[in-house]
Structures are given as C-alpha cells and as structure tokens.
Amino acid sequence: MARHLKSATPKTFNDEAQRTVAERVSAIISDIRRRGDAAVRDYSDKFDGWTPESFRLTPAEIDDIVATLPAQVIEDIAFVQAQVRGFAEAQRASMQDIEVETLPGVRLGHRHVPIDAVGAYIPGGRYPLTASAHMTIVTAKAAGVQRVVACTPPIRGEIPAATVAAMHMAGADEIHILGGVQAVAAMALGTETMTPVNLIAGPGNAYVAEAKRELFGEVGIDLFAGPTEILVVADETADAFTTAVDLLSQAEHGPDSPAVLVTTSEALGSEVIRLVEEILPGMSTKDFAEPAWRDHGQVVVVDDIEELWQVADSYASEHVQVFTAEPRDALEKMSNYGALFLGEETCVSYGDKVIGTNHVLPTLGAARYTGGLWVGKYLKTVTYQQISDTASSAELGRVCGRAARVELFEGHARSGDVRAWRHGGESFPWIEEVVGAAQPS
C-alpha cells in the first residue's frame, strides 16, 4: 500500500489562482480584439517595458543580432536542431497517405496536409529559452508549414540574442520581440500589422497557457499546459544522488512545478529527501526550486514493482524517468505519460535541451488523453472519396436511402435515391412526380 514520506496537494486546472488568471487574460484578449496594435503596444509597455518602433525584426536586424553570439553557441544550436529535425522528419515519414478500394470503383483515402500558418511562442522573461524554438519551429517546418510566426519576450529590456538565433536558424518566417498574452492574442486574432495564424504552439507561463485555452476554437493549439512536472519511478537499484539532482532539475522551472519520486525502497526515498535538502541551498535557481520542492514535492513508497507501475501511471505525469533494474518494462506497464526517460543514463534535461524528442508535453493529468507536440500536430489528416463504378453508386444509394429514413433525414435519403434511380433502375414516387415515370437514359 502506498505511503508518503513527503506529501503535497496535487495541482489542478481549476484552482482559485487559475480563475484569477482567467479573468485577467479574458480582459486582455477582449481589449486586443477591439483595439488591435494599440492594445498590443500598451500591454507590451505595461508588462515588459518594451515599445520599439516595430516588434518584428527585419532581416538585417536578425543578422546583426546573430553575429553577436559566440561561434560555439551557434554550433550548439545547429547540433540540437539537427537532432530535433531528424526525429521530426522520421515521424513525418511514418505518416503515409493512403487510398483503398472498398467496393468496385469506390476509393477512399486520406492525406496529411500541413497547416498553412503557425504561431510559435518561445517563452523568456527571465532566461533565453532557445530549446522551445527548436521544438516548435523546426518541427513545424519538418511538417511542411509554409508560414511560421515566432514571438518571444524581451529579457529585462533586452533582445534575447540566442533565442533570436535559434528562431532564425529553425526557419521562422517572422520574428517578433513580443511576449505574454499580447503575443498569443496578436498571432491568433491578427492586428493591423500581423496576419493571423491557424494554430498556436509552444509553452509559457500561466497567462500564456490561459490565453491559448481561451482562444482555442478560433485557432488550434498544440495542447493545454500547466507547470512543468517530473516523476521518477525507482526501485532499490536506483542511485539516490542522481535521483535527487534530477528531481531538482525540473523543480527549477517554477515555484509550482511538482517533483515526485515513487519507489519500492523506503531507504532510497529517505536518502533522496536528505540529499535534496542538502543540494537546494547551493542552487542559483533555488528561488524557484525551493518552493517547488517544499510545496509540491512528493516521495511515495510502495510495496512491490507491480504497485510501482500502477501508482506511477496514476500520476499521468509530463516527464517520467524510470530508474529500475529493467527500465524498458515501463513501455508495457505504463500508458499515461508525456514522455518516458528510460534508465539512469537518460534524463529529462536531455529531452528539454538536446536529445531530439519534443519537450512540449501534457501536464496536470492531460497525459491521460493526449501526447505532446510532434510533427503530426502541424498536419491535418483529411479524407476524400470517389466512386467511378455506377453499380456501386446505386447499391450505396439504396442503403443510404434506408439508413437516412431511419433517422428521419429525408433530404439525405433522396440523395441516395437519385443514384439508385439513375444507375440501378429503382423507382421512387417522389422522383416520378418531379421528372415523370421514365427511367433516365
């Protein structure tokens, strides 16, 4: 039976703080919908102290910004983007268009069609988060998206050069130094100077996430998202020091980021708690990591390996690191997670920054019904059908007429009747009343 060495209150989508955020976001979106660019400029000034002549960077400005970066930074961005691009292209290649003949002359098919225009939100505010540019823009381009608009906020009044370089190298067609709700709303709704997009992708703070939620329907979004989460699933073979370090690696994302250990070993759980408390004071990001661990950290001990998988899966966590003797067992034992990281040589930080899988993942239990951002999110799977055999059309017409009348859809039924009459020699009183008794030639 599961027991807690350290407990916390689980976060939900609908707490009091979230309702306050929703009210403020709704007001901002309504104002931008009404006043366009003027409102965007006002909110950028209010929240970021940022009111350039134009939020969009010119090609010359981009080149100048990229030129300020060390060669090693550019090389590392290129390396990571190559990993992301390679995996996204492999995913795209796995998605085949199909066409099948289900009856003589009846062809049904589907095609994967790229979305025309995508808005990529690259968070910032405190730190340049270049990795989000790789995940959103590179993946969109691998899907074949023609127009990608990328927005990122200034950092303490300065343009984040590394993020701009990452957006540019990823293939962004427009780069705007613009953050927060105002950026998401401008991309979704359009303004006098920004043509709207069809889908918004990318992580962000609670306000950005709420803006995406409220605008969903007018535009598509990648997924609903909350604070970053990590779950480590461990047995007695796990290393306590590695486990503690990895838990804190995600706690530093924000003061509301849950970091959870589920283990079969009480000794491991106790040692991890001790090590976390020892490591925390020396972290430069303890202003986030410390309250995250204090308020949202958990250590749960279970009786055996089967209970370990069951309890772990119940969290439906964003990131799941598996530190067990046979980590690949998780592929069969678990189904609710954003991404799995198998074995102690793998960590969430690799997924966040360098390995090539996407780091935009479901949180707050959403992994029960969705996966994360991937190349398929930028594609519409659309169907088509064609009938070239008249006998098949007649037969489908007969069935359609009967099926539609069961549902009292007379108009639908008559569409089927026409084909059965024209191609199958059937008689229908309503047709005879309109065109006469003669069969079509």
PALUM-871517 format. One record per residue: residue in one letter; x negated, y negated, z of N, C-alpha, C, O in turn. Coordinates in steps of 0.1 Angstrom, whole numbers, plus 5000, padded with zeros to 4 digits. Each point is the difference from the previous one (the first is absolute). Layout:
AXYZXYZXYZXYZ...
REM end
This chain:
M499150125000500949885000499149885000499149995008A501249914983499249884999500149915013501049995006R497849964998499949915011499049894997499150024993H501249865012499249894997499049975010500249995012L498550004984499049945008500049855000499649935009K500950024979500249854999501249994991500150064989S500949865015501249984993500249864996499449905004A501650084986500349874995501450004995500550114997T500149775002501449994994499950004985499349914994P501350184998499950014986500549874994501049945005K498450014984500549894993501150044990500050114995T500949805002501150024991500149884990499449905002F501450134987500249894991500949895006500049894995N500850145015501149915004499849965015500950035008D498049914995499949955014500249855000500249944990E499850005022500449865001499049914992500449904994A498350135007499049924993500350004985499949904993Q500550225002500250014985501349924996500049944990R501050055019501149924997499749854999500549934992T498650035017499549864999499349974987500249904994V498950205003499349984987500949994988499949924991A501250175009500950004989500749874999500249954988E500249995023500749874999499149894994500549924991R498250085013499149904994499750024986500049914992V499850225004499850034986501149974991499949944989S501350095015501249964992500149864997500449964989A499349955021500149864998498949954990500349924992I498550145009499049964990500450044986499849924991I500750205008500350054986501249914994499949974989S501050005020501149924995499649864995500449954990D498649995018499549874996499250014987500149914992I499150205006499250014988500950034988499849954989R501350125013501050034990500649874995500349984988R499949925022500649884997499149894994500349934990R498550065016499149894996498750044992499349924996G500550215002498950054992498749965005499650015011D499649934979498649975003499849905012499150015007A501849904994499949905011500150075014499249975009A501750134992500150075012498750095002499550015012V500050054978498850095001498949915005499250045009R500649844986498949915004500249965014499050005008D502249974996500249965014499750115010499349985010Y501150154987499750115009498550035000499450045010S499949954978498650035000499349895009499050045007D501449844992499449905009500350025014499149995009K502150054995500450035013499350125007499549995011F500450124981499450125006498550024998499450065008D500149894981498650024997499249874998498850014998G501949875003499349884998499349994986498949954998W501950104992499450024987500949954989501150054997T498549844997500849934989499149964989499849884998P499650214994499249964989500849944989501350025000E498149934990500849944989500750124993501249984996S498250135003500750124994499550125009498950025003F502150075000499750125008499350104991499350095005R501049904982499450104990498649964997499749894996L499450215004498649974996499850014985500650094994T498649825001499750014986498950104997499350045010P500550014978498950094997498749945004499150085005A500649794993498849945004499850005015498950035005E502149945002500050015015499750145005499250025009I501450084985499750135004498650044997499350065009D500249914980498650034997499049935010499150065004D501249824999499149935010500150065014499050015007I502250034997500250075013499250135000499350035010V500950054980499350134999498549995001499350085006A500249814987498649984999499349975014498850015001T502049955009499549975013499750135008499349995011L501150124985499950135008498750074997499550004988P499950075022498850084998500350114990501150054999A497849994994500250114990500550135006500750074994Q498949955019500450135007501550005002500650114999V500049775004501450005002500750034987501050085000I498649874989500650034987499850154997501050064995E497849995007499850144997500950095009500550104995D499749875017500850085009501549994996500750105000I499849784996501349994995500250094988501050074998A498149924993500050084987500150155003500750074994F498449975016500050145004501450055005500550104996V500049825014501350045006501150004990500850094999Q499249814992501149994990499950124990501050054995A497850005003499850114991500650135006500650084993Q499349935021500650115007501549994999500750104997V499949795006501449985000500650024985501050074998R498349874993500450014986500050154995500950044994G498050035009499950144996501150085005500650094993F499849905020501150085006501349954994500850094997A499449785002501349964994500250044986501150044996E497849964996500150054986500350155000500750054991A498750035018500350145001501550025004500650094994Q499949835015501450015003500949974988501050074998R498649834995500849964988500050114990501050024993A497950045005499950114990500850125004500450084991S499949935022500850125004501549974997500850105001M499649784996501449974998500350004985499749904993Q500850215002500250024986501449964996501050035007D499249914981501349984994500450144995499250094996I502149935004500650134996501149994991500749895000E499650214992501250014992500350154998499250084997V502149955007500450144999501350014992500849914999E499450214994501250024993500950095008499650125002T501549835003500850085010501150084993500450105005L500149854983500950074992499549974985499249914999P501350174992499649974986500249854996501149955000G497849984997500149864996500249905011500149884998V499850175015500249915011498649985007499550095006R500049794993498749975005500149905012500649904998L498850145013500049925012498549975003499250094999G500549795005498649975004499949895010500949935003H497950065002499749885008498649954996499150074996R500749805007498849934997499649925013500949955007H497850034996499649925011499549874994499049994993V501849905010499849874994499549915010500649985011P498349954987499449905010501049895002500649954991I499450005022500849885003499349884993498750004999D502049914996499449894992499149915008498949964996A501650005016499249905008500150035015501050045005V497849965001499950035014499349895008499149944995G501450045017499349915009499350075011500550095007A498249894994499150065010499749915011499449894998Y501050145014499749925012498850055007500050125004I498949804997498850045006499949935013499749885000P500550185012500049935013498649945003499050044994G501049865015498849945004500249935013500350075010G499649804990500249925012498950005010499549895003R500050225001498850015009498850054993498949955002Y501350154990498850074993500450024986501250024996P497849994995500250034986500350154998499150085003L502049964993500450144999499950044985501150024994T497750005001499850034986500750134996500450024989A499650085021500550134996501450004995500450084992S500449835013501449994996500149964985501050044993A498049895002500049964986499850134992500650024989H498550065015499750134993501350084999500450054990M500349975022501150095001501249954992500650094993T499749795007501149954993499849974985500850044991I498149895006499849954986499450114991500550024989V498550055016499350104992501150114996500150044989T500750005021501050104998501149964990500450074992A500049805009501049954991499450004986500750044990K498149925008499450004987499850144994500250034988A499550075021499950144996501350054995500150094992A501049855014501450044995500449944987500950044994G498349865002500449934988500849875001500549954990V499549995022500749885002499349894993498849985001Q502049944991499449904991499649875008499049944997R501950025013499749875007500050035015501050045005V497949935001499950015014499649865006499049944997V501950015012499849885007499550035014500650085007A498349874996499450035013499949875009499649904996C500950125017499949895009499350045013500150115005T499149805000499350025013499949875007499849894993P500350105020499949885007498649955002499150074999P500849805003498649955004499750055014500950035008I497849974995499550045013499449885007498949954996R501850005014499649885007499649884991499049945001G501950054989499949884991499050034988499849914992E499750215007499050034989500550114991500850085004I498849914984500450114990499150125003498849995001P501950135001499250125003499450064988500650074992A498149905006499350034988500050154996500250044989A499550045021500050144998501350064995500150084991T501049875015501350044996500349964986500650074992V499149805004500249964987499250084990500550044989A498250005014499350084992500650144998500150054989A500450005022500750134999501250004991500350094992M500549805010501249994991499749984986500650064991H498449865006499549984986499550134994500450034989M498750045018499450124995501150114998499850094992A501249915017501150104999500849984987500750094996G499349794999500849974988501249915001500950004992A499249925019501149915002500149904989499049954996D502250034999500249904989500249865005499749904993E500750095020500249875006499550015015500350105006I498949814998499550005014500549875007499649894995H501150125016500549885007499550015014500150105007I499449794998499649995014501249955008500249885001L500650215003501349975006500450125008499950124996G500549865017500350115009501450005006500849914997G499550195010501250015008501350024993500050044988V501149935018501350014994500149914988500650044990Q498849855010500049914988499550064988500549984989A498450105012499450074989501050114995500250014988V500350075021500950114996501249954993500550054990A500149845016501249954995499849934986500850024991A498049915007499749944987499950114990500549984988M498850135015499850104990501450074997500250034988A500649995022501250074997501149924993500750044991L499449835014501149924995499649914988500849974992G497950005007499549914990500249865004500949975007T498249944988500149865003499849934987499950064989E500049805011499749934988498650044994499849984988T499350075020498750034995499650155001498950034996M502050055009499750145000501250084995501149995005T498650094984501050094995500250125009499150065004P502249974999500250115010499550144995499950024988V499850075021499650134997501250105003501049955004N498750174993501150105002499850095012501050075004L497849935002499750085011498949945008499149954995I501150055019499049955009499350125007500750095005A498049914995499250105007499049945009499549894998G500150195012498949965009500449985014501249975003P497950055006500349995015500049855004499749914992G500650075021500049865005500550015015500350115005N499849775001500549995014501550025000500650034990A499949965022501550025002500849914991501150044996Y498449845002500849904992500050044985501049994993V497850055002499950054986500950134998500750014990A499250085020500850124999501549975000500850064992E499649855016501449965001500549934987501150024995A498049904999500349934988500350104989500949994992K498250115007500250114990501350075002500750034991R499650005022501350075003501249924996500950064994E499149815008501149924997500249974985501149994995L497850024998500049974985500250134992500349994988F499750125019500250134993501450014994501049975007G499050064981501350004992499949904989500250034989E499449855015499649904989498850044993499849994988V499250065020498850074994499850135007500650035011G498650054983499650135007498949975009499349904999I500550195011498849995009499450145000500650104997D498149905008499350135001500650085011500450124998L499849825014500650075011500149915012499449895000F501550145009500149935013498850035009499650125000A499849785006498850035008500049925013500649895001G498850175009499849945013498650005004499150014991P500649985022498650005004499250134997500650114999T498149884998499250124997500150105012500049965011E500050174985500150115010498950104997499650024989I499950045022499150124998500550115010500349975012L499750154984500250125008498950094998499750044988V499650005022498950105000500650135006500550005011V499450114981500550135004498850085003499250034991A500650025021498750065004500250125009500950015008D498250094990500050115009498749995008499349905000E500350215007498849995009498749994993499049975006T501050054981498849994992499649854996498949984996A502049935007499849864995499049935009499850035012D499549874982499049925007500749885006500749924993A499250075020500749895007499649864996500849914998F497950075000499449874996500549964987500549894998T499550204992500549974986501449975001500549904993T500350175015501449985001500349865006500949934995A498450035015500249875006499749894991500749904999V498250114994499549904990501149984989500349894996D500250224999500950004989501449945005500649934992L499850105019501349945006499849855000500949934996L498050025009499849855001499849944986500349884999S499250204992499849944986501349954994500049904993Q501150165011501349954995500749915010500849924996A499050095016500549915010499649864998500849915003E498150074990499549864998500849934989499849884998H501150194995500849944990500949895006500349904994G500250135018500949905006500450055014499950115004P500649795004500450045014501250095002500250055010D500549984979501150095000499850124992501050074996S497749975002499750124992499950125009499150015008P501850094990499950125009498850094996499750024988A499750035022498950094999500350125009500149995012V500150134982500550115007499150134998499650024989L500250055022499350125000501050115004500549995011V499650124982500850125004499050115000499350034989T500550045022499050105001500450125009500949995008T498550124989500250125008499150005012500150095009S499049824992499050005011500149885009499849884996E500650155016500149895010498749935003499949885002A499050214998498749945002499649904990499449905003L500950144984499749914989500849875002499449894998G501950125005500849885001499549915011499949884998S499750175014499549925011498749934996499849895003E499350194990498749944996500249894989499349905001V501750124990500249894990500549875007499649894997I501350135013500549885007498849935007499949884999R499250195007498849955007499149924990499649895002L500250184986499149944990500649874994499349904998V502050104999500649894995499949885009499649894996E500650135017499849895010498649955001499749895003E499350204994498649965000499649924988499349915000I501350134988499649944988500749874998499449904994L501850085010500849884997499349875004500149914992P499350085020499549865003498949954991499949884999G499450214994499049964991500449974986499249974991M502150055006500549984986500349854997500649935008S498950034981500249864996501549974997500449895000T500350224997501449994997500950045011501150054998K498449955014500850055012501249915003500950055007D499249834987501249925002501250064994501149985004F498750104985501150084995500050155005501050055004A497850014997499950145003500450025015500650115002E499149805007500250035014501550005003500550095006P500349814989501550015003500650114992501050065005A498549974983500650114993499950135007500950085001W497949955005499850125008500849995013500650105004R499349795002500749995013501550024999500650075008D500049874982501550004999500550104991501250055001H498050004989500550104990499250124999500450094992G498549935016499350124999500650115007500749985011Q499250144984500550125007499050124999499350014990V500750075020499350135000501050105005500550005011V499850104980501050105003499350145000499250034990V501050055020499450135001501250114998501049995006V498750114985501050104997499450145004498850015003D502050094997499650135005499250084990499150085004D501349914983499350094991500049944986500649894998I498850184992499849944987501349984993500149904992E500950195010501349984993500749885005500649924992E499450065021500649885005499249874996500649904998L498150125000499249884995500549954987500249884998W500150224992500549964987501449945001500349904993Q500550165015501449955002500149865005500749914995V498550065016500049875006499449904991500549894998A498450154995499349904991500949964989500149894996D500650214998500949974989501249915004500549934992S499950085021501149925005499749855000500949924999Y497850045001499749865000500149944986500249884999A499850204990500049954987499149884999500449894995S498450125009499049895000499549964987499950084990E499649805009499449954988498750074996499950064989H499249955021498750074998499950115010500349985011V499450144984499850125008498650064998499850054989Q499449945021498750065000500150145007500650015011V498950094982500150145006498650055004499250034991F500649985022498850055006500250135006500050015013T500250094979500350145006499050094993499349974991A500650155014499150104995500350034985499150034992E502249975004500450024986500949884996501250024999P498249874997500749884997501050014988501049945000R498650154991500950014988501350075003500950004992D499250065020501350055004501149905000501250034998A498449845004501049895000500749994987501149955000L498350094989500749994987501250085000501049974992E499150145015501150095000500949975013501250024999K498249945012500749985012500749875001501049985008M498649914985500549875002500649954987499650044989S501549885012500649944988500349855002500349944990N499650015022500449865002498849925004499549995011Y499949944979498849925002499849914987500550044989G498849855013499649924989498950064992500050014988A498950025020498850074994499350085011500049975011L499550154984499250085009498549984998499649984988F499750035022498549995000499550135007500150015012L499450084980499750135005498650025005499149994991G500750045021498750025005499249885006500449894996E498750135012499349895007499049924991499649895003E500150174985499249924990500949904992499449924993T501950095009500949914993500649905011500350055011C500049834985500649915009500949904993499949984988V501049965020501049914994499249884994500549944990S498450025016499349884994499550034986500049914992Y499750215005499650044986501249974991499949944989G501350115015501249974992500349864999500549954990D499349975021500249864999499149924990500449914994K498450145005499049924994499350064988499749924990V500050215009499150044990500350134992499450024990I501450075015500150134995500750024987499750084992G501449835006500750004987501550035001500749974991T499750095020501550025002500549865004499349915005N502050084995500649865002500349985015500450105007H499349784998500249985014501349935004500349965011V500650014979501349945002500950125003500550074991L499949955022500650125004501249975009500149895006P500950214995501249985008499650005015499250075005T501549845003499949995014501450015007501050014993L499049995020501250005008501050114997501249984999G498250144998500850114997500550024985500650104997A499049804995500550014986499450114992500550044990A498450025016499450124993500950125000499750104993R501449895014501050114999500750004987500650104996Y499449794997500849994987499249944988500550004989T498249965013499349944989498550025002499550015011G499849994978498550005001499649864998500849905001G497950084997499549864999499949954985500650064991L498749835008499849944986499150094992499050055005W501549974983499150084990500449964986500949924999V498450134991500349954987501450024996500549924992G500250185013501450024996501049895005501049994994K498649945016500849895005500149894989501049925001Y498150074990500049904990500650044987500049934990L500650195010500650064988501550025003500450045011K500449944978501450045000500150134992499750004989T500950105017500250124993501449994994501050015007V499149974980501349984993500350114991499150064994T502249975005500450124992500649954987500449894998Y499650214992500749974988500750144995499650105005Q501349894986500750124995500449974985500349894996Q499750224997500449994986500650144996499550105003I501649894989500750124995500049984985500549914994S498950194999500050004986500850124994500150014988D500450075020500850124996501549975003500349985011T500550024978501449965002500850105008500949975007A498750164992500750105007499849985015500950025008S497949954996499749985014500749875005500550005012S499549904980500849885004501450035002500649955010A500050134982501450045001500350085013500949975007E498250124996500150085012499949925012500850015010L498249904991499949915011501249905001500449975011G500150004978501249915000501250075007500849945007R499450194990501150075006499850015015501049975008V497850064996499750015015500249865006500549995011C498949914983500149865005501549965002500349945010G500550094980501449965002500750075012500749935007R499050204995500650075011499549945013500749985010A497950014991499449965012500449865004500249975012A499949944978500449865003501449995005500349915009R500650174985501449995004500250055014501049965007V498250144998500050045014499849885009500649995011E498649924985499649885008500949884996499849895006L501250134985500949904996499449894993500449885000F498550154993499349904991500450024986499350074992E501849875004500550034987499249944989499850064989G499549835013499249944990498850094997499650014989H499850045022498850094998500550134992499350044990A501950015013500550124994500149974985499750094992R500849795004500349984986498749984992500050034988S498949935018498750004993499750144996499550034989G500750075021499750144996501050054990499650074991D501749895010501050054990499649964986500250084991V499349805007499749954987499050104993500150034988R498950015020499050094994500650144997499750064990A501149995020500650134998501049994988500150104992W500549795005500949984989499349994987500350064990R498649865010499349974988499150124996499950024988H499550055021499150104996500550145003499450104995G501749925013500450135004501450044995500550115003G500249804990501350034995501150005011501150064997E498649895015501049995010501149904997499749904993S501550125012501149914999500349935013500050075010F500349804989500349925013501149914996499949914992P501250105016501249914997499649854999500549934992W498750035018499749855000499249964988500249884996I499050214998499249964988501050004988499949914992E501050195008500950004989500949884999500449954990E500050005022500849885001499349884994500649904994V498150105007499249884995499650014986500249914992V499350215004499450024986500850094991499750014989G501450055016500750104993499650145002499050025007A501750074987499850145003498850064993499550115004A500149834986498950064991498750015008499749915008Q499650204990498750015005499049924992500249974989P498749995018499049924992499350084990499950125001S499849824988499350074989498550025004499350064992
REM end
